[in-house]
């Protein structure tokens, strides 16, 4: 039971705000269709867009606010309190917001490399498409709190499995063109 709690349930709970950031960014285009300024402002590097048109300030802000609200809700009901100790000087609102930003910047950085090797937007780049946001959250968290390498590995494995399950369900209901 302790293994289940430490290495499966805890990583899931820890990753919920970053996951919600991705979902918020995805649905932001429906909420604010006209506010679609790309993160790269359309600038190209070696003839290719830096991040592509799918990475927008709208998505970054909506996703980060979604993460912040989710983190605060989870903190207030006591779910995250035992999982993650943030520095006393850091505001929990800021921490939740930064979890969202770090998840979405992890995705944007992966998109930079994805464009460089010629993978089109929307096409899968396994397993980086599935764990880019997790890596972003973990890198940020390593700088502000104590996370063991075993917990980080658990987050990557559990997050990857959950992402694959969620993506496949999205494929079955028509949200995604590809199952992975």
Secondary structure as the mmCIF struct_conf table of DSSP 4:
data_model
#
loop_
_struct_conf.conf_type_id
_struct_conf.id
_struct_conf.beg_label_comp_id
_struct_conf.beg_label_asym_id
_struct_conf.beg_label_seq_id
_struct_conf.end_label_comp_id
_struct_conf.end_label_asym_id
_struct_conf.end_label_seq_id
HELX_RH_AL_P HELX_RH_AL_P1 UNK A 2 UNK A 4
HELX_RH_PI_P HELX_RH_PI_P1 UNK A 5 UNK A 9
HELX_RH_AL_P HELX_RH_AL_P2 UNK A 10 UNK A 31
BEND BEND1 UNK A 32 UNK A 32
TURN_TY1_P TURN_TY1_P1 UNK A 33 UNK A 34
STRN STRN1 UNK A 38 UNK A 38
TURN_TY1_P TURN_TY1_P2 UNK A 39 UNK A 42
STRN STRN2 UNK A 44 UNK A 45
TURN_TY1_P TURN_TY1_P3 UNK A 46 UNK A 47
STRN STRN3 UNK A 48 UNK A 49
BEND BEND2 UNK A 50 UNK A 51
TURN_TY1_P TURN_TY1_P4 UNK A 53 UNK A 54
STRN STRN4 UNK A 56 UNK A 56
HELX_RH_AL_P HELX_RH_AL_P3 UNK A 57 UNK A 76
TURN_TY1_P TURN_TY1_P5 UNK A 77 UNK A 78
BEND BEND3 UNK A 79 UNK A 80
TURN_TY1_P TURN_TY1_P6 UNK A 81 UNK A 83
TURN_TY1_P TURN_TY1_P7 UNK A 88 UNK A 89
BEND BEND4 UNK A 90 UNK A 90
HELX_RH_AL_P HELX_RH_AL_P4 UNK A 92 UNK A 116
TURN_TY1_P TURN_TY1_P8 UNK A 117 UNK A 118
HELX_LH_PP_P HELX_LH_PP_P1 UNK A 119 UNK A 120
TURN_TY1_P TURN_TY1_P9 UNK A 121 UNK A 122
BEND BEND5 UNK A 123 UNK A 123
TURN_TY1_P TURN_TY1_P10 UNK A 126 UNK A 127
HELX_RH_AL_P HELX_RH_AL_P5 UNK A 128 UNK A 144
BEND BEND6 UNK A 145 UNK A 145
HELX_RH_AL_P HELX_RH_AL_P6 UNK A 149 UNK A 172
TURN_TY1_P TURN_TY1_P11 UNK A 173 UNK A 174
BEND BEND7 UNK A 175 UNK A 175
BEND BEND8 UNK A 177 UNK A 178
#
